[in-house]
Amino acid sequence: MERTETKQLNLFIRIVLWVIMLFLALMPSTIVVFASLIEGTPGVLVGAVVQLALLALVVFIAAKSNILTNNGRSFMGRGMKLSTSIGIAVGAGIFLRVWVVVLNMIIPINTANDQAIQSIAGETSGLLMFFAMGIMAPVIEEIVFRGLIFKFFFRKTPILAYFLSSLLFTLIHMPTDLISFVTYGSLALVMGLVYFKTRRIEMSILTHFINNLLPAIFVGFGLM
């Protein structure tokens, strides 16, 4: 009886922690908005400090949870050879960016998430927006949607973790129609596959970063 209650308590704690981490994953753009309320350079500096603090906190939690790769290993086991892993991650990132561009050429994609980002970008620091989209989103979202779900809830059933994490990632990006659901869903499935195959969370982060890089440049610096 006590053992069952302990397991239930541990599960509850993991759920609470994951919800908190999910909230943190939604914070980068919010930080940019609040920083814009402070005019000029001080606003940029405040936003940068808060962003870096948030990033450090999430990475610290990931390290303590044994999600980050250490000496080639994590809770997922021994990772794939580093050079091979990087090749897979870079190839997947390029594939995803081309895939999204092609989809957008067929049917223009403008989800609620995209609209929110574009509206924020016009009122805030381009540098902070670039950092939020290009650096913070890949790191925090991969840790929350891939690393923590695989570790906290489905460590013994990674296939279930793979599909559930992909679904949650897709839904959190607010798809508004079938094409946007397919777009975010395909991103999630490929990034999840990179993590699952390489056993390195850093590789899914790299794939996510490559996919986000051009949009981060265009949105952050007003090229869209």
C-alpha positions as CSV (number, residue, x, y, z in Angstrom):
1,M,0.0,0.0,0.0
2,E,2.8,2.4,1.0
3,R,4.7,1.6,-2.2
4,T,1.6,2.4,-4.3
5,E,1.1,5.7,-2.5
6,T,4.8,6.6,-3.0
7,K,4.5,5.9,-6.8
8,Q,1.4,8.0,-7.0
9,L,3.2,10.8,-5.2
10,N,6.2,10.6,-7.4
11,L,4.0,10.7,-10.5
12,F,2.1,13.7,-9.1
13,I,5.4,15.5,-8.5
14,R,6.6,14.7,-12.0
15,I,3.4,16.0,-13.5
16,V,3.6,19.2,-11.5
17,L,7.2,19.8,-12.5
18,W,6.4,19.1,-16.2
19,V,3.5,21.6,-16.1
20,I,5.9,24.2,-14.6
21,M,8.4,23.5,-17.3
22,L,5.7,23.8,-20.0
23,F,4.9,27.2,-18.6
24,L,8.6,28.1,-18.8
25,A,8.6,26.9,-22.4
26,L,5.9,29.5,-23.2
27,M,7.9,32.3,-21.6
28,P,10.5,33.4,-24.2
29,S,8.1,35.5,-26.3
30,T,6.4,36.8,-23.1
31,I,9.8,38.0,-21.9
32,V,10.3,39.9,-25.2
33,V,6.9,41.6,-24.8
34,F,7.6,42.7,-21.2
35,A,11.1,43.9,-22.1
36,S,9.6,46.1,-24.8
37,L,7.8,48.1,-22.2
38,I,11.1,49.4,-21.1
39,E,12.3,51.8,-23.7
40,G,15.7,51.7,-25.4
41,T,18.8,49.8,-24.4
42,P,17.8,49.1,-20.8
43,G,14.8,47.1,-22.1
44,V,17.0,45.0,-24.3
45,L,19.5,44.4,-21.4
46,V,16.7,43.5,-19.0
47,G,15.2,41.1,-21.5
48,A,18.5,39.5,-22.3
49,V,19.3,38.9,-18.7
50,V,15.9,37.3,-18.0
51,Q,16.2,35.2,-21.1
52,L,19.6,33.9,-20.1
53,A,18.5,33.2,-16.6
54,L,15.5,31.2,-17.9
55,L,17.7,29.3,-20.3
56,A,20.2,28.5,-17.5
57,L,17.4,27.3,-15.2
58,V,16.0,24.9,-17.8
59,V,19.4,23.6,-18.8
60,F,20.2,23.1,-15.0
61,I,17.0,21.1,-14.5
62,A,17.8,19.0,-17.6
63,A,21.3,18.3,-16.3
64,K,20.0,17.3,-12.9
65,S,17.4,15.0,-14.6
66,N,20.2,13.2,-16.5
67,I,18.6,14.3,-19.8
68,L,21.8,16.0,-21.2
69,T,24.4,13.8,-22.7
70,N,27.4,13.2,-20.4
71,N,30.4,11.3,-21.7
72,G,28.3,9.9,-24.5
73,R,25.5,8.7,-22.2
74,S,22.2,9.9,-20.7
75,F,19.2,8.1,-19.2
76,M,18.4,6.9,-22.8
77,G,21.6,4.9,-22.8
78,R,24.8,5.3,-24.9
79,G,24.3,7.9,-27.6
80,M,25.1,7.3,-31.3
81,K,28.6,8.3,-32.4
82,L,28.9,12.1,-32.2
83,S,29.9,12.7,-35.8
84,T,27.1,10.5,-37.1
85,S,24.6,12.2,-34.7
86,I,25.5,15.7,-35.9
87,G,25.2,14.6,-39.5
88,I,21.7,13.2,-38.8
89,A,20.7,16.3,-36.9
90,V,21.9,18.8,-39.5
91,G,20.4,16.7,-42.4
92,A,17.0,16.5,-40.6
93,G,17.1,20.3,-39.9
94,I,17.7,21.2,-43.5
95,F,15.1,18.7,-44.6
96,L,12.5,20.2,-42.3
97,R,13.2,23.8,-43.4
98,V,12.9,22.8,-47.1
99,W,9.7,20.8,-46.3
100,V,8.0,23.7,-44.6
101,V,9.0,26.1,-47.4
102,V,7.5,23.6,-50.0
103,L,4.3,23.2,-47.9
104,N,4.0,27.0,-47.6
105,M,4.4,27.4,-51.4
106,I,1.5,24.9,-51.9
107,I,-0.8,26.3,-49.2
108,P,0.3,29.5,-47.3
109,I,0.6,28.7,-43.6
110,N,-0.5,31.4,-41.2
111,T,-1.4,29.8,-37.9
112,A,-2.4,31.5,-34.7
113,N,1.1,31.0,-33.4
114,D,2.6,32.6,-36.5
115,Q,0.2,35.6,-36.2
116,A,1.2,36.0,-32.5
117,I,4.9,36.0,-33.3
118,Q,4.5,38.5,-36.2
119,S,2.5,40.9,-34.0
120,I,5.1,40.7,-31.2
121,A,8.0,41.1,-33.6
122,G,6.8,44.5,-34.9
123,E,6.8,46.0,-31.4
124,T,9.9,44.6,-29.8
125,S,13.7,44.3,-30.0
126,G,14.8,42.2,-33.1
127,L,17.7,40.9,-31.2
128,L,15.6,39.6,-28.3
129,M,13.1,38.1,-30.8
130,F,15.8,36.3,-32.7
131,F,17.2,34.9,-29.4
132,A,13.8,33.8,-28.3
133,M,13.0,32.0,-31.6
134,G,16.4,30.8,-32.6
135,I,18.0,29.8,-29.4
136,M,15.6,29.6,-26.5
137,A,12.7,27.8,-28.3
138,P,14.9,25.0,-29.6
139,V,16.6,24.4,-26.3
140,I,13.6,24.7,-23.9
141,E,11.0,23.0,-26.2
142,E,13.2,20.0,-26.9
143,I,13.9,19.5,-23.2
144,V,10.3,19.9,-22.2
145,F,8.6,18.0,-25.1
146,R,11.2,15.4,-25.8
147,G,13.6,15.0,-22.8
148,L,11.2,15.3,-19.9
149,I,8.4,13.3,-21.4
150,F,10.7,10.5,-22.3
151,K,12.3,10.6,-18.8
152,F,9.4,11.4,-16.5
153,F,6.5,9.4,-17.9
154,F,7.5,6.8,-20.6
155,R,11.0,5.8,-19.8
156,K,10.2,2.1,-20.4
157,T,7.9,2.8,-23.4
158,P,9.8,5.3,-25.7
159,I,7.6,4.6,-28.7
160,L,4.6,5.9,-26.7
161,A,6.7,8.9,-25.5
162,Y,7.6,9.6,-29.1
163,F,4.1,9.9,-30.4
164,L,2.6,11.6,-27.3
165,S,5.4,14.2,-27.2
166,S,4.9,14.9,-30.9
167,L,1.2,15.4,-30.4
168,L,1.7,17.8,-27.5
169,F,4.3,19.7,-29.4
170,T,1.9,20.1,-32.3
171,L,-1.0,21.2,-30.2
172,I,1.0,23.8,-28.2
173,H,1.8,25.5,-31.5
174,M,-1.9,26.1,-32.1
175,P,-2.5,24.6,-35.5
176,T,-5.6,26.2,-37.1
177,D,-6.2,23.8,-40.0
178,L,-5.1,20.5,-41.5
179,I,-2.1,21.9,-43.3
180,S,-0.7,23.7,-40.2
181,F,-1.4,20.5,-38.1
182,V,0.6,18.5,-40.7
183,T,3.4,21.1,-40.7
184,Y,3.9,21.1,-36.9
185,G,3.2,17.4,-36.6
186,S,5.9,16.6,-39.2
187,L,8.4,18.9,-37.4
188,A,7.6,17.1,-34.1
189,L,7.9,13.6,-35.6
190,V,11.3,14.3,-37.2
191,M,12.8,16.0,-34.2
192,G,11.5,13.3,-32.0
193,L,13.0,10.7,-34.3
194,V,16.4,12.4,-34.2
195,Y,16.3,12.2,-30.4
196,F,15.1,8.6,-30.3
197,K,17.7,7.4,-32.8
198,T,20.8,9.4,-31.6
199,R,19.9,9.1,-27.9
200,R,21.2,12.7,-27.6
201,I,18.8,15.6,-26.7
202,E,21.4,18.0,-28.1
203,M,20.8,16.6,-31.5
204,S,17.1,17.2,-31.6
205,I,17.9,20.7,-30.3
206,L,20.3,21.2,-33.2
207,T,17.7,20.0,-35.7
208,H,15.2,22.4,-34.1
209,F,17.7,25.3,-34.2
210,I,18.4,24.7,-37.9
211,N,14.7,24.7,-38.7
212,N,14.1,27.9,-36.7
213,L,17.2,29.8,-37.9
214,L,15.9,31.5,-41.0
215,P,12.5,32.3,-39.6
216,A,14.2,33.8,-36.5
217,I,16.4,36.0,-38.7
218,F,13.5,37.1,-40.9
219,V,11.1,37.8,-38.1
220,G,13.6,39.2,-35.6
221,F,15.1,41.6,-38.1
222,G,11.9,42.6,-39.9
223,L,12.6,40.9,-43.2
224,M,9.1,39.4,-43.4
